[in-house]
Amino acid sequence: MSYTNVNIPAFEVKVFETLPVYLQEKVNRLLKDCFHTTTRTPEEQAEHEDRYCSNEDIIGHVVALHDDKVFGVIIVLKRNISFQGQEILLGGIGGVCTDKSKRRMGIATMLLKTAMEHLRKNNCDVAYLCADIHNPGRVRLYGQVGFVILNKPHTYLGKSGKRYTDTDGMIAPVSSQEVFMEIMRDKEPFDIGRGNW
């Protein structure tokens, strides 16, 4: 897909099931610039790695490109989980990142729309992400593609087997409005399986 915005050169949004070698370093550098702005203690780093132990769930990277320069990236994930005795396919959005010099130009929105389409093609019932739900801009951004605040805790197991509980979840219907509504109505914490996204 190609998009044109008057504020930036024309850029392409591509889905890579496996990142080509020539993009790996560029994508990793952008993710590092976006998410490693504070220094963690060794204990905080160990907990972070325990919580976010889901690389095997990655089914693709959505990348905004222009002349092989990476403007933005989203990591797309999926896993089977059990919900109310039934197995459902949970999609995930992680690592939403736009180059600092190119923010507020619609790149993240295009990436999210493409990521949601990739989750549909992979038959995910619903999609989950964690975000700063007290930031109205973030909530609006994710709301553009159907995400709403979960309004209850979600739980998951870390790599160590420790159970974590957080309250920063958002979910969106993908292929099943029915499963989405059941999750929203359920009073119990939503268990997303092993590792956060």
FENSUL-V87486 format. One record per helix or strand of 2 or more residues. SS is the DSSP state (a for helix, b for strand). FROM is the first residue (numbers start at 0). LEN is the number of residues. If there is no record, write none. Layout:
[[SS & FROM & LEN] [SS & FROM & LEN]]
//
This chain:
[[b & 1 & 4] [b & 7 & 9] [a & 20 & 15] [a & 41 & 10] [a & 54 & 3] [b & 57 & 9] [b & 68 & 15] [b & 85 & 13] [a & 99 & 3] [a & 106 & 15] [b & 125 & 5] [a & 135 & 8] [b & 147 & 2] [b & 153 & 4] [b & 162 & 4] [b & 168 & 5] [a & 176 & 9] [b & 189 & 5]]
//
